[in-house]
Amino acid sequence: MSGLEILAAVLMAAQIVFTIQVINNTRYALQKYRRVREFRTKAAVIVPCRGLDDAFEENIRSFFLQDYEPYLLLFVVEDEQDPAYPVLKQLMEQCRPQSRANNVRLLTAGRASGCSQKLHNLLFAVRQADADTQVLAFADSDACVGPNWLSHLVYPLRDSQAAKNGAATGYRWFVPKTPNWATLTLSAVNAKIAQLLGNTRFNLAWGGSMAIRVDTFRRLNLEQVWASALSDDLSLSEAVAKAGLKIAFVPACMSASYESVSWKELWEFGRRQFLITRVYRPRMWLFGFFSSVFAVFGLWGGVAAAVWTLRTGRPSWILLLWPAVFAFCQWLHAFLRQRMIGRLLEKDWDRLKPAARADLALFWLFSIILLGVIAASAVGRTLIWRGIRYRLRGPMRVEILPAD
């Protein structure tokens, strides 16, 4: 067996092992998402807002309609000049009578200094939570959650699991508002990342849908961590990991984000996400980078090897099998993730169908785009987030830059 054939065998074995993990993650999600969760404790839901997202009103209404009690609902903005402020006030008047939330408040946190505006808002809201609050749940204004979102999110944090689970998380799934190619690409590329979550110790929290017990929040000293950070979720994930705890992934808390983006917006969003990951979780960034290299090289290196062996006139069955294994496994990944989200976000399936078809047909292209976005995040430390420019000096050193 030649060196190239040995390489092909090793790569195919690694691809098959990864595919088994994807199958396990999918099975886990489909087994868990329909379960009824009866555990209840006093929770505070904190939703920071800046500007008006796509489907803003629909998203905000979803937090009023939780099948859960008791819970405190806190919306927080920088100041009353934020475009979200009057809309939130109007929605509070409309939705409060039909909500099970025992209290709803709209807070103004003021301008941030030393950390991101989002974290400044979150910390301000945490300090306003009732003294008997047991769980802090955080959500983003661009997420639309189901009525059982909160009950599922707090369930892994019940007393019997507190020694194991430091936090619980859902994740986003981009639902195209308009099926232009940039938005379909965003949905498909993000889906590849969502598919990595499961019953593992390698989960990362997502700030748009995550929860932590108040006593754990204090024990991990997250108030001090957040006071000089940019990222809420990655800094929380790092603190949880250092404490030897897990982040429980909750499939039922997969949230729809209704978006329509341009190619420029797609590129800026992707680079920002991976740049933050590179600074806060460099090992995870390296894993993502080499995983993307593996996916692209595994498929196209296999195609090149198969063409070469055919041209020699002495075809090797291992080299011919190499691209077939990678193409089938990567197509299977696309099939499994789209099948999964069709169950988890059943009400949005009609709007998700164009993205699903694109993913099944162009999974190979989206892998190349994902690799390009990750590679772009390897350079620079400046980013724009919600209209504010930041420079990341380090995980605990954030500089707010003046606007151009």
C-alpha positions in Angstrom: 0.0 0.0 0.0 1.4 3.4 -1.0 1.7 6.4 1.3 -1.1 8.1 -0.6 -3.4 5.1 -0.1 -2.5 5.0 3.7 -3.4 8.7 3.9 -6.7 8.0 2.1 -7.5 5.2 4.5 -6.8 7.3 7.6 -8.8 10.3 6.2 -11.8 8.1 5.4 -11.7 6.5 8.8 -11.7 9.9 10.5 -14.6 11.1 8.3 -16.6 8.0 9.3 -15.9 8.6 13.0 -17.0 12.2 12.6 -20.2 11.1 10.8 -21.0 8.7 13.6 -20.8 11.6 16.1 -23.1 13.7 13.8 -25.6 10.8 13.8 -25.4 10.6 17.6 -26.0 14.4 17.9 -29.0 14.2 15.6 -30.5 11.2 17.5 -30.0 13.1 20.8 -31.8 16.2 19.5 -34.7 14.2 18.1 -35.1 12.2 21.3 -35.1 15.2 23.6 -37.0 18.0 21.9 -40.6 16.8 22.5 -40.2 15.9 26.2 -42.4 17.7 28.7 -40.4 19.5 31.4 -42.3 20.1 34.7 -39.5 21.6 36.8 -40.2 25.2 37.8 -38.1 27.7 39.8 -38.0 31.5 39.9 -36.3 32.6 36.7 -35.4 36.0 35.3 -35.4 36.3 31.5 -33.1 39.1 30.3 -33.3 40.4 26.8 -30.8 43.1 25.7 -31.9 45.1 22.7 -30.2 47.6 20.4 -32.1 48.7 17.3 -34.8 46.9 15.5 -34.0 43.4 14.2 -35.8 41.7 11.4 -39.1 40.3 12.9 -38.4 42.3 16.1 -42.0 42.4 17.3 -42.6 38.7 16.6 -39.4 37.8 18.5 -40.3 40.0 21.5 -43.8 38.6 21.7 -42.5 35.1 22.0 -40.9 36.0 25.4 -44.2 37.2 26.8 -45.9 33.9 25.8 -43.8 31.4 27.9 -45.8 28.5 29.3 -43.9 29.0 32.6 -44.4 30.6 36.0 -43.1 32.4 37.9 -40.7 34.4 35.8 -39.5 37.9 35.6 -39.1 39.5 32.2 -36.5 42.2 31.8 -35.8 44.1 28.6 -32.8 46.4 28.6 -31.5 49.1 26.2 -28.7 51.7 26.4 -31.1 54.7 26.6 -34.5 55.9 25.6 -33.2 57.1 22.2 -32.7 53.5 21.1 -35.3 52.8 18.3 -36.3 49.6 20.2 -37.4 51.6 23.3 -40.8 52.9 22.1 -41.6 49.6 20.4 -40.8 47.7 23.6 -43.1 50.0 25.6 -45.9 49.5 23.1 -45.4 45.7 23.1 -45.4 45.7 26.9 -48.8 47.3 27.0 -50.2 44.9 24.4 -48.7 41.6 25.7 -48.6 42.0 29.5 -52.2 41.0 30.1 -51.8 37.7 28.3 -48.3 36.9 29.8 -47.6 34.6 32.7 -44.6 36.7 33.6 -45.2 38.0 37.2 -43.4 41.2 36.4 -42.2 42.9 33.2 -39.7 45.8 33.2 -38.0 48.0 30.6 -34.6 49.2 31.8 -32.1 51.7 30.5 -28.5 50.8 31.3 -26.6 53.8 30.0 -23.4 53.7 27.9 -20.8 51.0 28.3 -17.2 51.6 29.4 -14.7 48.8 29.6 -16.9 46.0 28.1 -19.3 45.6 25.3 -22.6 47.4 25.3 -24.4 44.1 25.4 -22.6 42.9 28.5 -23.0 46.3 30.2 -26.8 45.9 29.6 -26.8 42.4 30.9 -25.0 43.2 34.1 -27.3 46.1 34.8 -30.3 43.9 34.3 -28.8 41.1 36.5 -28.5 43.6 39.3 -32.2 44.4 39.0 -33.4 40.8 39.3 -35.5 39.9 42.3 -33.5 38.7 45.3 -35.2 35.3 45.2 -34.3 34.6 41.6 -32.8 31.1 41.1 -32.0 31.1 37.4 -30.8 33.8 35.0 -31.9 33.1 31.4 -30.5 35.3 28.6 -31.9 35.8 25.1 -31.3 37.9 22.1 -33.9 40.1 20.4 -33.2 38.5 17.0 -34.4 35.1 18.4 -38.0 33.8 18.2 -38.5 31.1 20.9 -41.3 28.6 21.4 -43.7 28.7 24.4 -41.8 25.9 26.1 -38.4 27.5 25.7 -37.9 28.6 29.3 -39.1 25.4 30.9 -36.7 23.4 28.7 -33.8 25.8 29.3 -34.0 25.7 33.1 -34.5 21.9 33.3 -30.8 20.9 33.1 -30.1 23.3 36.0 -32.4 21.7 38.5 -30.8 20.8 41.9 -30.0 17.2 41.0 -28.0 18.4 38.0 -26.3 21.5 39.5 -23.1 19.6 40.3 -22.7 18.6 36.7 -24.2 21.3 34.5 -22.8 24.8 34.8 -25.1 26.3 32.2 -27.7 25.3 29.6 -27.9 26.5 26.0 -29.9 26.4 22.9 -28.7 27.7 19.5 -29.9 29.8 16.5 -31.1 28.6 13.2 -31.3 31.2 10.5 -34.7 31.2 8.7 -34.5 33.1 5.4 -36.9 36.0 5.1 -36.0 36.2 1.5 -34.3 33.3 -0.3 -31.4 35.2 -1.8 -28.1 33.3 -2.1 -26.4 35.2 0.7 -29.1 34.4 3.1 -29.3 30.7 2.0 -25.6 30.5 2.5 -25.8 32.0 6.0 -28.5 29.5 7.0 -26.5 26.5 5.6 -23.1 27.6 7.1 -24.6 28.2 10.5 -26.4 24.9 10.3 -23.0 23.1 10.0 -22.0 24.6 13.4 -25.4 23.9 15.0 -25.0 20.3 14.1 -21.9 20.0 16.3 -23.9 20.5 19.5 -25.1 17.4 21.4 -24.6 15.3 24.5 -20.9 16.2 24.8 -18.4 18.1 27.0 -17.5 20.3 24.0 -20.6 22.4 23.8 -20.3 26.2 23.8 -23.1 28.4 25.1 -24.9 30.8 22.7 -25.9 34.1 24.3 -29.1 34.3 22.4 -30.5 31.3 24.4 -28.6 30.4 27.5 -29.3 30.0 31.3 -27.2 29.7 34.5 -28.1 29.3 38.1 -27.6 32.5 40.2 -25.4 30.7 42.7 -23.2 29.4 39.8 -23.1 32.9 38.2 -21.7 34.2 41.5 -19.4 31.3 42.2 -17.8 31.7 38.7 -17.4 35.4 39.4 -19.1 36.2 36.1 -20.0 39.7 37.1 -16.3 40.5 37.2 -15.5 38.5 34.1 -18.2 40.3 32.1 -17.2 43.7 33.3 -14.1 43.7 31.0 -15.2 41.3 28.2 -16.8 41.6 24.8 -18.5 38.2 24.5 -21.2 37.0 26.9 -21.4 33.4 25.8 -17.8 32.6 25.1 -16.6 34.1 28.3 -19.3 32.2 30.2 -18.3 29.0 28.3 -14.7 29.5 29.3 -15.6 30.1 33.0 -17.8 27.0 33.1 -15.1 24.8 31.5 -12.5 26.0 34.0 -14.8 25.0 36.8 -15.0 21.5 35.4 -18.7 21.8 34.6 -20.6 21.0 31.4 -22.8 23.1 29.2 -26.0 21.2 28.5 -27.3 21.6 25.0 -31.1 21.7 24.9 -32.5 20.9 21.4 -36.0 22.2 22.2 -34.4 25.7 22.7 -33.2 25.9 19.1 -34.5 29.4 18.1 -35.5 30.8 14.8 -33.7 33.9 13.6 -35.5 35.5 10.7 -32.9 37.2 8.6 -32.2 38.5 5.1 -28.5 39.5 4.5 -26.3 40.7 1.7 -22.9 39.0 0.9 -21.1 41.8 2.8 -23.3 41.4 5.9 -22.8 37.6 5.7 -19.0 38.0 5.6 -18.9 40.6 8.4 -21.1 38.5 10.6 -19.1 35.3 10.0 -15.7 37.0 10.5 -16.9 38.6 13.7 -18.1 35.4 15.2 -14.9 33.5 14.5 -12.7 36.5 15.5 -14.3 36.5 18.9 -13.9 32.8 19.1 -10.2 33.1 18.2 -9.6 35.5 21.1 -11.7 33.8 23.7 -11.4 30.1 22.8 -8.3 29.8 20.6 -8.3 26.0 20.8 -11.9 25.9 19.6 -11.0 28.3 16.8 -8.2 26.0 15.7 -10.5 23.0 15.9 -13.0 24.8 13.6 -10.2 25.8 11.2 -8.7 22.4 10.8 -12.1 20.8 10.7 -12.9 23.0 7.7 -9.6 22.2 6.1 -10.3 18.5 6.6 -13.7 18.8 5.0 -12.5 20.7 2.0 -9.2 18.8 1.5 -10.9 15.5 2.2 -13.4 15.9 -0.6 -11.3 17.8 -3.2 -8.1 16.0 -2.4 -9.9 12.8 -2.9 -11.3 14.0 -6.3 -7.7 14.9 -7.4 -6.3 11.5 -6.2 -9.1 9.6 -8.0 -8.4 11.5 -11.3 -4.7 10.9 -10.9 -5.0 7.2 -10.3 -7.4 6.8 -13.3 -4.9 8.6 -15.5 -2.1 6.3 -14.5 -3.9 3.4 -16.0 -3.6 1.5 -12.7 -6.6 2.6 -10.7 -6.5 2.1 -6.9 -9.8 1.2 -5.4 -8.8 3.0 -2.1 -8.1 6.2 -4.0 -11.3 5.8 -6.0 -13.3 5.2 -2.8 -11.8 8.3 -1.1 -13.9 11.0 -2.7 -17.0 8.8 -2.7 -16.8 8.4 1.1 -16.3 12.1 1.7 -19.1 13.2 -0.7 -21.6 10.7 0.8 -20.8 11.5 4.4 -20.9 15.2 3.9 -24.2 14.9 2.0 -25.5 12.7 4.8 -24.6 15.4 7.3 -26.6 18.0 5.3 -29.6 15.5 5.1 -29.5 14.8 8.9 -29.3 18.5 9.9 -32.1 19.5 7.6 -34.2 16.6 8.8 -33.5 17.6 12.4 -34.5 21.2 12.0 -37.6 20.2 10.1 -38.8 18.6 13.3 -37.4 21.2 15.8 -38.8 24.2 13.9 -41.7 22.6 12.2 -43.7 25.8 12.0 -40.9 27.4 9.9 -40.3 24.5 7.6 -41.9 26.0 4.5 -39.6 29.0 4.8 -36.6 26.7 5.5 -37.1 24.5 2.4 -35.1 26.7 0.0 -32.1 26.7 2.5 -32.5 22.9 2.9 -32.5 22.3 -0.9 -29.4 24.6 -1.2 -27.6 22.7 1.6 -28.3 19.3 0.1 -27.1 20.4 -3.4 -24.2 22.7 -2.5 -22.8 21.3 0.8 -19.4 21.2 -0.8 -19.5 24.9 -1.8 -20.7 26.0 1.7 -17.7 24.1 3.2 -15.4 26.2 1.1 -17.1 29.5 2.1 -17.0 28.5 5.8 -13.2 27.8 5.5 -12.8 31.2 3.9 -14.7 33.0 6.7 -12.7 31.3 9.4 -9.4 32.1 7.6 -10.4 35.8 7.3 -10.9 35.9 11.1 -7.3 34.9 11.6 -6.2 38.5 10.8 -7.0 41.6 12.8 -8.7 42.4 16.1 -11.2 45.1 15.2 -14.9 44.4 14.6 -18.2 46.2 14.4 -21.1 44.8 16.5 -24.5 46.4 16.5 -23.0 49.6 15.1 -20.3 49.9 17.7 -16.6 49.4 16.8 -14.4 47.4 19.2 -10.8 46.3 19.4 -10.1 43.1 21.2 -6.8 43.6 23.1 -7.4 40.2 24.8 -10.2 38.2 26.4 -10.4 40.6 29.3 -9.3 43.8 27.5 -11.9 45.5 25.2 -11.5 48.9 23.7 -14.5 50.8 22.4 -13.4 52.8 19.4 -14.9 56.0 18.1 -17.2 55.8 15.1 -15.7 56.4 11.7 
